[in-house]
Amino acid sequence: MNLPNSLTLSRIVLVPPLVVVLLTRVENFELWGVLILFGAALTDWLDGLLARRRRQITPLGVLLDPIADKLLISAAFIALVELGLAPAWMVVIIVGRELAVQGLRTIATAEGFMVAVSELGKAKMVLQVWAASLLLLGSRFPDLRLIGTIALWLVVVFSLWSAARYAAEFWRQLNVRRLERRGGLTIVNPQKKEDVAAR
C-alpha cells in the first residue's frame, strides 16, 4: 500500500457518501454532489501523477484505479436517473460500457496481458464528471440544463467510441498472445496459397 493506491481507495470510499447525499436529497445536495465528484476526480488525477513520479505503479493500483472510476461514475449516473435528471437508456449505455470494458480487462489479465488506458478513456472520465456535475447543477440552475444534456450526449458518444477502440486493442493483443503460445508458426498451403496459423 502506498500513497497513490491510498488515493485510489479514497475514491471508492467516496461512493457511499455520494449516493446518500444525492438520494436522500439533503439540503444543497446538488452542490454537495458536485463537490464529492470533483474531489474524486482530483484523487484520480493525483494518484496517476504520484504513481508515475514516485515510480510506484503497482499491479494493485493498475487494477483498483479503473474499478474505482467505474464505481464512482456508475453510482453518480444511476442516482441521476433516480432524481429524474438523466434518461435511463443513456445511463444503461454508459454503465454497460463500463461493465463490458471491465470484463475485457479481466479476461486480458487472465490471458497474461494488459490493455493500457488510452487518452480517450481518460478524457471520457473527465467528461463524465463534468456531465454529472452539470446535470446536478441544472436542477438548481435551469440555465445549465441544456449544457448538461449536451455533455451527457457527448459522454454516450465517447463511451461507445472508447469502448470500440478498447475492444479492438484487446482483440489485437489477444491474437498476438495466442500466436506467441503457438510459437508464432505459419503453415503455407501450396494448393490454396493461403497462410494459416499453425494449430
GIPE-V710721 format. One record per residue. N is the residue number from 0. RES is the residue in three letters. SS is DSSP state (h for helix, s for strand, l for the rest). PSI is psi in degrees with one decimal (none if undefined). NEAR is the number of other ideal C-beta (glycine too) atoms within 12 Angstrom. Layout:
((N;RES;SS;PSI;NEAR) (N;RES;SS;PSI;NEAR))
This chain:
((0;MET;l;128.2;13) (1;ASN;l;-178.5;20) (2;LEU;h;-46.5;21) (3;PRO;h;-43.0;32) (4;ASN;h;-33.5;30) (5;SER;h;-38.5;23) (6;LEU;h;-38.2;32) (7;THR;h;-44.3;37) (8;LEU;h;-34.6;25) (9;SER;h;-29.2;24) (10;ARG;h;-36.2;42) (11;ILE;h;-39.4;28) (12;VAL;h;-27.7;20) (13;LEU;h;-13.6;33) (14;VAL;h;-51.8;29) (15;PRO;h;-45.4;18) (16;PRO;h;-37.6;27) (17;LEU;h;-46.2;39) (18;VAL;h;-43.9;28) (19;VAL;h;-46.1;18) (20;VAL;h;-44.2;29) (21;LEU;h;-45.5;38) (22;LEU;h;-24.0;20) (23;THR;h;-10.6;17) (24;ARG;l;53.3;21) (25;VAL;l;167.8;17) (26;GLU;l;132.6;10) (27;ASN;l;37.9;16) (28;PHE;h;-29.7;28) (29;GLU;h;-45.3;30) (30;LEU;h;-39.8;20) (31;TRP;h;-39.9;26) (32;GLY;h;-44.3;41) (33;VAL;h;-41.3;32) (34;LEU;h;-43.2;23) (35;ILE;h;-42.0;35) (36;LEU;h;-44.5;42) (37;PHE;h;-32.4;27) (38;GLY;h;-41.6;26) (39;ALA;h;-41.0;38) (40;ALA;h;-34.7;32) (41;LEU;h;-41.6;21) (42;THR;h;-32.7;34) (43;ASP;h;-40.8;39) (44;TRP;h;-41.9;24) (45;LEU;h;-41.0;24) (46;ASP;h;-38.0;36) (47;GLY;h;-41.9;32) (48;LEU;h;-47.7;17) (49;LEU;h;-37.8;24) (50;ALA;h;-40.3;28) (51;ARG;h;-44.0;14) (52;ARG;h;-37.1;14) (53;ARG;l;-1.3;18) (54;ARG;l;47.2;11) (55;GLN;l;35.7;23) (56;ILE;l;115.4;25) (57;THR;l;158.8;21) (58;PRO;h;-37.8;13) (59;LEU;h;-44.8;20) (60;GLY;h;-40.0;31) (61;VAL;h;-36.7;25) (62;LEU;h;-39.6;23) (63;LEU;h;-35.7;33) (64;ASP;h;-53.5;37) (65;PRO;h;-32.6;39) (66;ILE;h;-43.6;26) (67;ALA;h;-43.6;36) (68;ASP;h;-45.3;38) (69;LYS;h;-39.4;36) (70;LEU;h;-45.3;30) (71;LEU;h;-51.1;40) (72;ILE;h;-43.0;45) (73;SER;h;-44.9;31) (74;ALA;h;-42.7;36) (75;ALA;h;-47.2;48) (76;PHE;h;-34.2;44) (77;ILE;h;-39.2;29) (78;ALA;h;-36.1;36) (79;LEU;h;-35.2;42) (80;VAL;h;-44.9;25) (81;GLU;h;-33.7;19) (82;LEU;l;-5.7;27) (83;GLY;l;23.6;17) (84;LEU;l;-6.0;34) (85;ALA;l;139.7;37) (86;PRO;l;138.0;19) (87;ALA;h;-39.5;18) (88;TRP;h;-33.1;14) (89;MET;h;-39.3;31) (90;VAL;h;-34.9;33) (91;VAL;h;-41.5;20) (92;ILE;h;-45.7;25) (93;ILE;h;-50.3;42) (94;VAL;h;-38.9;32) (95;GLY;h;-39.3;23) (96;ARG;h;-43.9;34) (97;GLU;h;-42.5;37) (98;LEU;h;-40.4;22) (99;ALA;h;-44.5;24) (100;VAL;h;-39.4;36) (101;GLN;h;-36.6;29) (102;GLY;h;-43.7;20) (103;LEU;h;-38.1;29) (104;ARG;h;-37.3;33) (105;THR;h;-42.9;18) (106;ILE;h;-41.7;22) (107;ALA;h;-42.6;28) (108;THR;h;-41.9;21) (109;ALA;h;-31.3;13) (110;GLU;h;-7.8;21) (111;GLY;l;21.0;14) (112;PHE;l;167.4;23) (113;MET;l;142.3;25) (114;VAL;l;118.3;31) (115;ALA;l;148.2;20) (116;VAL;l;127.8;27) (117;SER;l;164.7;23) (118;GLU;h;-30.3;13) (119;LEU;h;-39.3;24) (120;GLY;h;-39.1;33) (121;LYS;h;-40.5;22) (122;ALA;h;-34.5;21) (123;LYS;h;-42.1;36) (124;MET;h;-45.0;38) (125;VAL;h;-43.9;27) (126;LEU;h;-37.1;30) (127;GLN;h;-43.6;42) (128;VAL;h;-42.9;36) (129;TRP;h;-43.5;29) (130;ALA;h;-47.5;40) (131;ALA;h;-40.4;44) (132;SER;h;-42.8;40) (133;LEU;h;-37.7;37) (134;LEU;h;-38.9;41) (135;LEU;h;-47.1;40) (136;LEU;h;-28.3;30) (137;GLY;h;-26.0;29) (138;SER;l;-19.4;28) (139;ARG;l;-35.8;24) (140;PHE;l;96.5;18) (141;PRO;h;-27.3;13) (142;ASP;h;-19.0;12) (143;LEU;h;-4.9;23) (144;ARG;h;-43.9;22) (145;LEU;h;-43.3;15) (146;ILE;h;-40.6;20) (147;GLY;h;-39.5;32) (148;THR;h;-42.6;22) (149;ILE;h;-43.6;19) (150;ALA;h;-37.7;33) (151;LEU;h;-41.5;36) (152;TRP;h;-40.1;23) (153;LEU;h;-37.9;25) (154;VAL;h;-43.6;40) (155;VAL;h;-45.8;30) (156;VAL;h;-47.4;23) (157;PHE;h;-37.0;32) (158;SER;h;-47.3;38) (159;LEU;h;-42.0;24) (160;TRP;h;-49.3;22) (161;SER;h;-34.1;32) (162;ALA;h;-41.2;32) (163;ALA;h;-42.4;21) (164;ARG;h;-40.8;26) (165;TYR;h;-44.6;34) (166;ALA;h;-41.0;24) (167;ALA;h;-43.3;18) (168;GLU;h;-36.3;26) (169;PHE;h;-49.7;30) (170;TRP;h;-34.9;20) (171;ARG;h;-48.5;17) (172;GLN;h;-33.9;25) (173;LEU;h;-42.7;24) (174;ASN;h;-40.2;18) (175;VAL;h;-43.0;20) (176;ARG;h;-42.2;22) (177;ARG;h;-37.0;19) (178;LEU;h;-38.2;18) (179;GLU;h;-39.1;16) (180;ARG;h;-30.4;17) (181;ARG;l;-0.4;16) (182;GLY;l;3.3;12) (183;GLY;l;20.3;14) (184;LEU;l;148.6;14) (185;THR;s;130.9;14) (186;ILE;s;133.0;16) (187;VAL;s;123.6;13) (188;ASN;s;107.7;12) (189;PRO;l;-24.5;8) (190;GLN;l;-45.7;8) (191;LYS;l;-12.8;9) (192;LYS;l;42.8;8) (193;GLU;s;147.2;11) (194;ASP;s;128.4;12) (195;VAL;s;144.9;15) (196;ALA;s;138.5;19) (197;ALA;l;140.7;15) (198;ARG;l;none;11))
